[in-house]
Every structure is written in structure tokens, then in C-alpha cells.
Amino acid sequence: MEAGTEITVVVPGDLHLTEPDLANVRVAHWMVREVNDLIRPSFVQFIGDNVQNATEAQFRLFDEIRGGLKVPHFALIGDHDVQDDPLAAGFRRHLGEPYGAFSMHGFRFIRLNTQESRPVGLSAEQIDWFTAEVDAAVAAGERVVIFQHNYPYQIWEDFAGPGIDAWRAIVQTRRVEAIVCGHTHYGQIANDGRNVAIATRSIGDPEGGPPGYTLLHFRGDDLAARYRSVDDRGPVVMVTHPRDRLLATGPRHIVRGPDRVVVRTWSEPRVWAVRCRIDGGAWAGLELSEEGHWSGPLPGELLAKGEHILEIVAVASDETEGSQRLGFMVDPTGRYTAVPEARPVVTATAFC
């Protein structure tokens, strides 16, 4: 694992800003404090529906919130950002072009505007640009991450419109590390057997739990995702290796033999101990290997083929704890085919 090449991204849920001093504005300011003082990510990606009615006052409120960030940030267009403004003049005036891309540490991060047609769609021009960006990334050996507002697996809504068939052709014929979305109001991760799609829970109108942000980690073949809510306390704990089974899409994402457990922690009080165990066995301590990184041996050669459960507990100096539990896959032959799955299962929503 090469030092200095990790990428962390904070993805706040849809803000739906209307007026100051409301609950969603307070959560947005909490997120800014967490970004600046705790996570210090590589960048923040606002995922769309930043404002509710696309008014000038609402965009100015968004400017005030994002202006407090001490790291780079980008914003997507959501359906509410272009209400009565189909050409996105207000968004462009405050935030610039609605789609773009950049490369970092072997990844190409691509931002799409899926609101060029309502309720969802992309122009032929944007599809041509998207195709060229993905193909250039593949040719350069970069891993592709897509940010877009509309979630392909939103219940009670069709992910269909101009350019969507072409979008599907691109993501099904090129390797994509993750498709990160908003729009749903609920949070979910879906693995369709080839690609992973992550929807972060809304800040403005959250469903399924308290508002917050999604924290993503990228490094080489590693991809990890955690949700941090405004109600959470204690250290943030993220297993960055091995991959959560739900995020695994191929053989390079599973354990094949002797390996390492790697955990990233973020905490204001110093984390003084991190422990792990597999399948309910004995707890073992991990060692601090880099700032905020803890690691220890993972005896993959002793584990049977199939799914295994990894549990992590981190203890801070104020005795608060953070934890994570995930399943990971083992096969000494290195073979793996993902089975389509979504977590959590969502069967109803008030917003579509």
C-alpha cells in the first residue's frame, strides 16, 4: 500500500436549502466543521439538490455554507437546482459549469449533469464528452469514479430518458469503480454484479435515519464507504482493506491468502487502541502504521472459502468508541462473481 496516495471524499446529502436557521442549515454547518477539523478530505462533492427552488437567495445561502470549507469542493445539479430554470443559469452563475472531470492518484473523477432533460437525461454533447473522458481514463490506466445526482436504482422512479441508454452502454462496457449519487433521500448501496452505486441520505429531508454525509476512501484497488450522521459520537472507523462484500465486483476485491487488515480512524481525542476479530474469534490489536492508519495480519490462508465477518473497535483517550462490522469474501483460487444486492432494502419513499 503506497503511502500518500489515499483519497478521501466527503459527500453531503441533498441540502434542499430554503432559509437560514433551519435544521438542514445547522446540519450543513456541522458537516463543514467535521470536514475542516476532523476528516480533512481530499475534496467535498455536493451531490445535487443543493437548494430547494433555485432562487438567488437560496444560492447565496449555499455560497455562504460552502465558503466555509477549507478543502476543494464541487457541486452537481439536482432537479431542485433547476426549478423554473431549465438552462441552469442560476447554478452556472454561482457554481460554474455543471459537469467536468479531474484526475488524482490514479483515479478519474467525473461529474455528470443528469438534469439536462427532466426528469432525467443527458444531451448528446455530454454523452460524447462522457465517452471520451472514460476512454481517456481507461487508456491512461486510471480508475473511473462517477458522481451524478440521479440514482439508477431509485424506487418508484424510472432511470430512463434522453441519453440514458448510452449512459448504460458506457458503464456496462468500461470498468467503473463507483457511481455516487443523491436524489433518493434515503441512503443505499447497490451492487448490480458489475458496478457499485452509492446513494447518500438527504440532509434536507432525510429518510431512514438522521442526516449526515457519506465518507469515501479510494486507494489502488481499495474502495470503502461509511455514513457519518449528525447523531454519531466517538471516532470514525473505516475498514479500508479488505473490501466490504457489497463493494466487491470482481476477483481483485477478495482475499486469496495471507493479507492485511487496514483501518482508517478520525478522532478529535487521540485514538489509543484499535482491535479486530474475525468470525467472533479472539480480539487482536492493530498497530498504528501511518497517521490515522492501523493495520495487522489477516490470516487469509487459514480461512475457508466464502464470507467471513470482520469486527473493528477503536477506543479514544476520552473512552468513547467507534466500530465497524463488515463481511468480506475469501477464495484461495482467486475466483469471484458478484451477486446483485442492495443494502439496506428500501420498499417505500415519501419523495417520489
N, C-alpha and C positions, 0 to 999 in steps of 0.2 A: 504494500500500500504506500504509494508515493506521498511524502509529506508535502503539505502546502497546496494541494490540488483539489481539496474538497470544495464543494459549492453548496451553500445553504440558502434556501429561498423561503421567505415568509409570504404566504398567500392569504390575505384577509378575505373574509366572506363579503358578499354584496352589502355595501353600506346603506343604500337607499336613503341618502341624506335629504332632509327637508329643512329643518330649523335647528338652530343651536340649542344646547342644554337638554336635548332628548337623550334617552338611554343609548341609542345607537352611536351618537356623537361621543358619549362618555366611553363607550367600548372602543371606539376608533382611537381616542387619545390614549387609552390603556395600551392598545396594540402598538402605538408609536413609542411609548415608554419601554415596552418589552423589546421592541426592535433595537432601540438606541442603547439601552442599559443592560440587556440580558442576552439576547440572541446575537446581535451584531451580524446579520446575514450578509451574503454577497449582494443581494438585492431584494426588493419587495415588488411583488407583482399583484396589483389590484386587478380583480377578475371580472369587472363589469358591474352594471347597475350601481355605479358609484353615487349617483344622485337619483332622485325619485321622478322628477318631472322635467329635467333638463332646463331648469331656469337659470338665469345668470346668478342669482343669489345662491342657489344650491351649488353651482360650480365654484363660486368664491369660497363657500364653506369647505368644499373638498380641497381647494387650493390651500386653505389655512391648515387643514389637518395634515396633508401630505408634505406641506412646507416644513413641518417639524421633524421630518425624517433626516437622519444623518448618514443614510446609505442611499445608493441609487434606487430609483423606483420607476415603474412603468404602469400604465393603465390600459385596460381593454374597454371597448364599447359593449354595453349591455342594452337590452331593449328599452330600459327606462332612461338611459343616457341620450336616446334619440327620440324621445316622445315629442311629437309635433315638430320634429327636426330631422327628417329622414336623411338629409345630407350631412348630418353631424357637425353643423357649423359651430355650435357651442362647444362641443368636445374638442374640435380642432383648434378653436381659439385658445382654449385653456391648456390643452394637453398635446397638441400636435397631431401627427399622422396616426391613424387608428390601427395600422399594422406595421410590423417591422421584425428584425431579427438581429442577433449578435452571437458571437462565439466566445466561449470561455472554457479553458481547461479541458478541451476535447469534446465539448457539448455545443450544439447549435440550438439556441432558444428562439423559437418562432412564435410571434404574436399574431393571431388572426383576428379579423373583423367578421364575425359570423352574423352581423346585423346589416349587411348591405342589402338584404331583402328581408321583409317581415313575413312570418315570424322568425325565419332563419334562412340564410343563404349567403353565397359568396359570388361576386362578379367573375366573369371570365378572365378579366385582367388580374384579379387577385389569385385565382386558381393557377394561372400561368406563372405568377411570381412565386406562389407556394411550391409548385412543382420544381421550379428552378432552385429555390432555396434548399429543399430537401435533397435534391440530386447533388447539389454542390456539397452539402454536408456529408452525404454518403461517400462521394468521391474523395473528400478530404479525410475520411476516417472518423468523422465526428458523430456522436450520438445525438439523436434528434429529440427535443422536448417541445411539445406544442402547448401554448396557452390560448384558450378561447373561452368565450362566455358560455355558449350553449353546450350542454352535456349530452352526449349521444344516447345515453340510457335514461333520460328523464322520463318518469312515468307520466301517463296521461298527456303526452305531448309527442308529436311526430318530429323526429330529426330528419326532415325532408324539405327540400326547397331548391332553388337555383344553385348549381354548383356542388350540391351535397353528394351526388353520385361520383363526381370527380374527386371530391374530398375523400370519399370512402376508397376509391381506387388508389389514391396516393398512400393512405395509411395502411392499406392491406397489402401493398406490394413493396413497401420500404419498411425497414425496421425503425420503430418509434419507441423510445424509452418510456414516455408517459404523455398522456393528454390531460392537461389540468384545466378544470372548468369551474364555473359558478352556476348561477341561474336557478338551481334546484331548491334553494332554501334549506334543504336537508343535506347532510354530508354522506358521501358514499364512495367506495372504491369498487370498480368493476374490472374484471379480467375476462375478456372475450375469447381467450385461448391464444391470442396473438399480441394484443395491446392492452396496456393498463390505462384506465381512465379514472381520474380522481376529481370528485366534486366537493368543494369546501362549503361548509354550512354558512348560511347568511348571517350577517351581523344585524341587518335592519329588521328582518322578520324571520328569526331562526326557528327551525322545526327539528325536533328530535333531541334537543338539549340546548345548553347555553351557547351564546355566541362566542366567537373566538377567531383563530386563524389556523391554517394548515402550515406545518413546518416540513419542508422537503430537504433531503440530503442527496447529493449526487457525487460520486467519485468512482471513476472507472466503471466496473460492472455493478457497482453497488447503487441501489436506489432504496431510500427509506422515507416513510411518511408518518407523521404524528399530528394529532389535533390537540391544540392547547386552548382551553376555554378560559373565559374570564373568571370562572369559579375555581380553577385549579390552583393548588398551592404546592410548594416544595419544588425540588429540582425537576427540570425537564429531562427525561430519559429517552434516548432513541437508539435502538439497535441498528447499527449501520451495516453489520455483517454478522450472520448470514441474512439473506433476504427473507422477509415475510413471504410465506407460501402464496398469498394472494397477489403479491407483486412479481412473482416468478413467471416468466413466459417462455423459458427455454432452458436447455442444459447448462448454460453458463451461470445460471442463477441458483444452482443447487449445490449441496455439499457432496463431495465424491470420496473424501478420505480425510486425513489429518488436516485441520483447518484452524481458524481463529474466531473467537467471539470478539467483536469490536463494538463498543458502546460510546456514544457521544452524550455528554451531560452539559447542561447550562444551569447555573445556580448563582444567586447573589451571595448567600453564605457558602463557604468553601465545602465542596463535596469531599469527604474524607474516606469513604469506603463505597465500593461497588461490588456486589456479589451476584453470582449467577448459578443456576442449576438447570439440568436437563431432565425432562420427564419425571419431575418430582423427586429427583435424587438428592445427594448431598450438596450443600451450598459450597461454592468455591469463590475465593476472592479474585478480583481482576486487578491488574496493575495499571497505574497511570503511565501511559506511553507518550502522549503528547498533551498539550494544553487542552483539557476537556475530553480527551480520548482515553478510554480504559479498554484493556484487552487481556485475553487469556486463551489458553488452548481449548480447542473444540475437538474432542476425540472422535472425529467422523468415522475413522476406521473401525470403531467399536460399536457403531450404531447400525441397527437393522435398516434395510431399505424401507422407505416410507416417510411418513410425517412424524416429527418429534417436536416437543414443546420446550421452548426456552423461556425462562423467567429471569428478570433482572430487578434488583432493588438497589437504589443509590441512597446513601444517607449523608445529609449535610450537617455542618457543625452546629446548627440550631436544632438538630434532631428531627427535622422534617425529612420525609422520604418521598422519592419518586420511583415509579416502577413501570415495567412493560412486560407483557406476556405475548409471545407470538409462536406460530408454528412455522417450521422450516422443513424442507424436503432433503432426503438423503437417498442417493443411489450410487454405489461404488462403480457401476458401469458408465455413469455419466449420462444416462438417458432420462429425458423428461419431456412430457407433453402436458401443457396446462389444461385444466378443465374449466370451462366458463363458470364464473361465480361472481356474485356481488355481495358486499358486506357494508353496512347492515342491509337486510332485506327491507325494502320500503314498498308498501302497498297503497299508501294514500298520501295526498298532499293538499293543503288548503290553497295553494297558489297557482295551480294550473288546471 
